[in-house]
């Protein structure tokens, strides 16, 4: 069974940790992913959405620099695919 952990970072900003990935949610929208194993052709690393949602969401993403490596921008639908585990 996969263990889920929900971490609240700030108001309207949460991270869901499960399996080999962590997903940053701004409000109810997944906007960034940390992959610790490759998935969907993507190598391990930090990925952020290429879609602009709001200034607050941009701040949520920039505050979640959890490992020392640059962000890679990917399309919002790819973030949602990773979130849904497909």
N, C-alpha and C positions, 0 to 999 in steps of 0.2 A: 504494500500500500504506500502511495506517495504521501509524504508529509507536507502539509500546507502551513505557511506561516504568514500572517498579515502584519506588516509593520507600518505604523503611522509615523510619517516624517514631519508633517505639519498639517494645518487645516486643509482639507481637500487634496492632500497628497499622501498616497499610500504605496507601499511596495508589497507585492505578493511573491513570496519565495516558494518555489516548488520544483522538485527534481533538479534538473541541470540549468534552470533559468530563474531569473528574477525579473519581474515586470513592474515598471513604474506607472502608476495611474495618477492622472491629474483630473480631479473630480471623478467622473466615472469612465474616463477614456484612457486606454493604454497608450502611452506615448513614448516609452523607451524600454529596452530589454537588455539584460546582461546575460549572454549565453556563456555557460561554462563548458559546454560541449557543442560541437558543430551541429547545425540543424537547418534543414531546408536549403542546403548548399552554402550556408553562411558559416564562416569559421568562428571560433570563440571570440568574444569581444563585446563591446558596448555599442548599441544601436539606438538611434533616436529617429523619431518620425521626421519626414521632410515636410509635413503639413504644419502650417502655422495655425495654432488654435487660439491663443491669447497671450498677453504679456505675462499673466500669472503662470500659465502652463510653461512658457519659456523659462521662467525663473525656477519652476519645479524641476525641469530637466537639467538646467545648469547647476543646480544645487546637489544633484545626485551623481557626482563624479566619484564612483566607488572604487575604481581601480585606476592606476596610473597608465592610461593609454587613451588615445584620441577617440572621439565619437565617430561612428560611421553613420551617415544619414541614409535611411531606406524609406521606401514609400509606406504610408499609413496602412494600406491593406496587408503588407508583409508583417507589420507589428501585430495586427489583428489575427493573422494566420498563426503566428507564433503563440500568441495569447490563447487561442482556441485549441492549441495542441495538434493542429493538422499538419 
